[in-house]
Amino acid sequence: MDAMSQCECHDTAAALSANTDHARRRVLWIVLAINLLLFAGEFGAGWWGDSSALQADSLDSLGDALVYGLSLWVIGGTLRQRSKAVFLKGWIQALFGVAVLVEVGRCAWFGTEPLALVMAIAATVALVGNLACFALLTRFRSDDMNMRSVWLCSRNDLVNNLGVIAAAGLVAWLDVAWPDLVIGALVAALFLHTAAHVLSGAWKDWQQSDGLASQDSRSTSCASRR
């Protein structure tokens, strides 16, 4: 392949990469805005409806918005930069998981009377919003750990929303609060499980970036000797 062909291939690859980055940014901005709106709506409804599960789900939306913001920050960055962002995402998920467990424990200790209708309506609205986010993010789920982590967050949202809807049905049917607490605890467990998965993937990327840095260092050393 001659020099001109190599340049053309490089330019084409660069253009494709730029287009992909632009598409990622556009989608991430959209899902970030959706999740901020869902957080505000669900948190208010959870507080009004005295629902641990709904408040936990609202924190999930807030965590997702933070995760999407971090993903926007590192798009087009180095593997090391993306690894740092994924590490932070994992710790955010872990922090929210612990916070939800504390809230569930508080409600279990002091008692709670969740409003099933408020839970069901808020969770259904959130489910529609999160289905839109999931559809937008699915095409990027295999790009790298950064985009996979945001797709995993979106997938978890759907599970959480369905769990809250189920809890609302049980609260209305049985006239007891424990389904709300159980779903809240399960949301916390999902937070912690996702955190472990994301942190594990970030560690692998970090090790890979160390290997690439070592290779670059050796290449630079060899070039200088010549």
C-alpha positions as CSV (number, residue, x, y, z in Angstrom):
1,M,0.0,0.0,0.0
2,D,1.4,3.4,-1.0
3,A,1.7,6.5,1.2
4,M,-1.4,8.1,-0.4
5,S,-3.6,5.0,0.2
6,Q,-2.4,4.9,3.9
7,C,-3.3,8.5,4.4
8,E,-6.7,8.0,2.8
9,C,-7.4,5.0,5.1
10,H,-6.2,7.0,8.1
11,D,-8.5,9.9,7.2
12,T,-11.5,7.6,6.7
13,A,-10.9,5.9,10.0
14,A,-10.6,9.2,11.8
15,A,-13.8,10.5,10.2
16,L,-15.7,7.3,11.2
17,S,-14.3,7.7,14.8
18,A,-15.4,11.3,14.9
19,N,-18.9,10.5,13.6
20,T,-19.2,7.7,16.2
21,D,-18.1,10.0,19.0
22,H,-20.6,12.6,17.9
23,A,-23.4,10.0,17.9
24,R,-22.4,8.8,21.4
25,R,-22.4,12.4,22.7
26,R,-25.8,13.1,21.3
27,V,-27.3,10.0,22.8
28,L,-25.6,10.5,26.2
29,W,-26.9,14.1,26.4
30,I,-30.5,12.9,25.7
31,V,-30.4,10.0,28.3
32,L,-28.7,12.3,30.8
33,A,-31.6,14.8,30.5
34,I,-34.2,12.1,30.7
35,N,-32.7,10.6,33.9
36,L,-32.4,14.0,35.6
37,L,-36.2,14.5,35.0
38,L,-36.9,11.0,36.2
39,F,-34.9,11.6,39.4
40,A,-36.8,14.8,40.2
41,G,-40.2,13.2,39.6
42,E,-39.5,9.9,41.3
43,F,-37.8,11.4,44.3
44,G,-40.7,13.8,44.9
45,A,-43.2,11.0,44.4
46,G,-41.2,8.6,46.7
47,W,-41.1,11.2,49.4
48,W,-44.8,12.0,49.1
49,G,-45.8,8.4,48.8
50,D,-43.5,7.2,51.6
51,S,-41.9,4.6,49.4
52,S,-38.4,3.3,49.9
53,A,-38.5,1.4,46.6
54,L,-39.4,4.6,44.7
55,Q,-36.8,6.7,46.4
56,A,-34.2,4.0,45.7
57,D,-35.3,4.0,42.1
58,S,-34.9,7.8,42.0
59,L,-31.4,7.5,43.3
60,D,-30.7,5.1,40.5
61,S,-31.8,7.7,38.0
62,L,-29.5,10.3,39.6
63,G,-26.6,7.9,39.6
64,D,-27.2,7.2,35.9
65,A,-27.2,10.9,35.2
66,L,-23.8,11.2,36.9
67,V,-22.5,8.1,35.0
68,Y,-23.7,9.6,31.7
69,G,-21.9,12.8,32.5
70,L,-18.7,11.0,33.2
71,S,-19.0,9.1,30.0
72,L,-19.4,12.3,28.0
73,W,-16.3,13.6,29.7
74,V,-14.1,10.7,28.5
75,I,-15.4,10.1,25.0
76,G,-12.4,10.1,22.7
77,G,-10.1,9.9,25.7
78,T,-7.3,7.4,26.3
79,L,-7.9,4.0,27.7
80,R,-6.4,5.1,31.0
81,Q,-8.8,8.1,31.2
82,R,-11.8,5.9,30.4
83,S,-10.7,3.4,33.0
84,K,-10.6,6.2,35.7
85,A,-14.1,7.2,34.7
86,V,-15.4,3.7,34.9
87,F,-13.8,3.2,38.4
88,L,-15.6,6.3,39.5
89,K,-18.9,5.0,38.1
90,G,-18.4,1.8,40.0
91,W,-17.9,3.6,43.3
92,I,-20.9,5.8,42.6
93,Q,-23.0,2.7,42.2
94,A,-21.6,1.2,45.4
95,L,-22.3,4.4,47.3
96,F,-25.9,4.6,46.2
97,G,-26.3,0.9,47.1
98,V,-25.2,1.5,50.6
99,A,-27.3,4.6,50.9
100,V,-30.4,2.7,49.8
101,L,-29.8,-0.1,52.3
102,V,-29.5,2.5,55.1
103,E,-32.8,4.1,54.0
104,V,-34.5,0.7,53.8
105,G,-33.3,-0.1,57.3
106,R,-34.5,3.2,58.6
107,C,-38.0,2.6,57.2
108,A,-38.1,-0.9,58.5
109,W,-37.2,0.3,62.0
110,F,-39.5,3.3,62.2
111,G,-42.3,2.0,60.0
112,T,-43.7,3.2,56.7
113,E,-47.0,3.4,54.9
114,P,-46.3,3.5,51.2
115,L,-49.0,4.8,48.8
116,A,-49.4,2.0,46.2
117,L,-51.1,4.2,43.5
118,V,-48.3,6.9,43.7
119,M,-45.7,4.1,43.4
120,A,-47.4,2.5,40.4
121,I,-47.9,5.8,38.5
122,A,-44.4,7.1,39.1
123,A,-42.7,3.8,38.3
124,T,-44.7,3.4,35.1
125,V,-43.7,6.8,33.9
126,A,-40.1,6.0,34.7
127,L,-40.4,2.7,32.9
128,V,-41.4,4.5,29.7
129,G,-38.5,6.9,30.0
130,N,-36.0,4.2,30.7
131,L,-37.2,2.1,27.8
132,A,-36.4,5.0,25.5
133,C,-32.9,5.3,27.1
134,F,-32.3,1.6,26.8
135,A,-33.2,1.6,23.1
136,L,-30.9,4.6,22.4
137,L,-27.9,3.0,24.2
138,T,-28.2,-0.5,23.0
139,R,-26.3,0.1,19.7
140,F,-23.3,1.3,21.7
141,R,-23.2,-1.4,24.3
142,S,-20.2,-3.3,22.8
143,D,-18.0,-0.3,22.0
144,D,-16.0,-0.3,25.2
145,M,-16.3,-0.7,28.9
146,N,-17.3,3.0,29.2
147,M,-20.3,2.6,27.0
148,R,-21.1,-0.9,28.3
149,S,-21.3,0.5,31.8
150,V,-23.9,3.1,30.8
151,W,-25.9,0.4,29.0
152,L,-25.8,-1.8,32.1
153,C,-27.1,1.1,34.2
154,S,-30.0,1.5,31.7
155,R,-30.8,-2.2,31.8
156,N,-30.9,-2.1,35.6
157,D,-33.3,0.8,35.5
158,L,-35.9,-1.4,33.7
159,V,-35.6,-4.1,36.3
160,N,-35.9,-1.6,39.1
161,N,-39.0,0.0,37.5
162,L,-40.7,-3.4,37.1
163,G,-39.8,-4.2,40.7
164,V,-41.4,-1.0,42.0
165,I,-44.6,-1.7,39.9
166,A,-44.7,-5.2,41.4
167,A,-44.2,-3.9,44.9
168,A,-47.0,-1.3,44.4
169,G,-49.3,-4.2,43.4
170,L,-48.4,-6.2,46.4
171,V,-48.8,-3.2,48.8
172,A,-52.2,-2.5,47.4
173,W,-53.3,-6.2,47.5
174,L,-51.9,-7.2,50.9
175,D,-52.1,-3.7,52.5
176,V,-48.7,-4.1,54.1
177,A,-45.4,-2.2,53.6
178,W,-42.9,-5.1,53.4
179,P,-43.0,-5.5,49.6
180,D,-41.8,-1.9,49.3
181,L,-38.9,-2.6,51.6
182,V,-38.0,-5.8,49.9
183,I,-37.9,-4.1,46.5
184,G,-35.8,-1.3,48.0
185,A,-33.4,-3.8,49.3
186,L,-33.2,-5.7,46.0
187,V,-32.5,-2.4,44.2
188,A,-29.6,-1.8,46.6
189,A,-28.3,-5.3,45.9
190,L,-28.5,-4.6,42.2
191,F,-26.5,-1.4,42.7
192,L,-23.8,-3.3,44.5
193,H,-23.7,-6.2,42.0
194,T,-23.4,-3.7,39.1
195,A,-20.7,-1.8,41.0
196,A,-18.7,-5.0,41.4
197,H,-19.0,-5.8,37.7
198,V,-18.1,-2.3,36.6
199,L,-15.1,-2.1,38.9
200,S,-13.9,-5.5,37.7
201,G,-14.1,-4.3,34.1
202,A,-12.3,-1.0,34.9
203,W,-9.5,-2.9,36.6
204,K,-9.0,-5.0,33.5
205,D,-8.9,-1.9,31.3
206,W,-6.5,-0.3,33.7
207,Q,-4.1,-3.3,33.4
208,Q,-4.4,-3.2,29.7
209,S,-3.6,0.5,29.6
210,D,-0.5,-0.2,31.7
211,G,0.6,-2.8,29.1
212,L,0.0,-0.3,26.3
213,A,2.0,2.3,28.1
214,S,4.9,-0.1,28.6
215,Q,4.9,-1.0,24.9
216,D,4.9,2.7,23.9
217,S,7.8,3.3,26.3
218,R,9.8,0.4,24.7
219,S,9.0,1.7,21.2
220,T,10.1,5.2,22.1
221,S,13.4,3.8,23.6
222,C,14.1,1.7,20.5
223,A,13.4,4.6,18.2
224,S,15.8,6.9,20.2
225,R,18.6,4.3,19.9
226,R,18.3,4.3,16.2
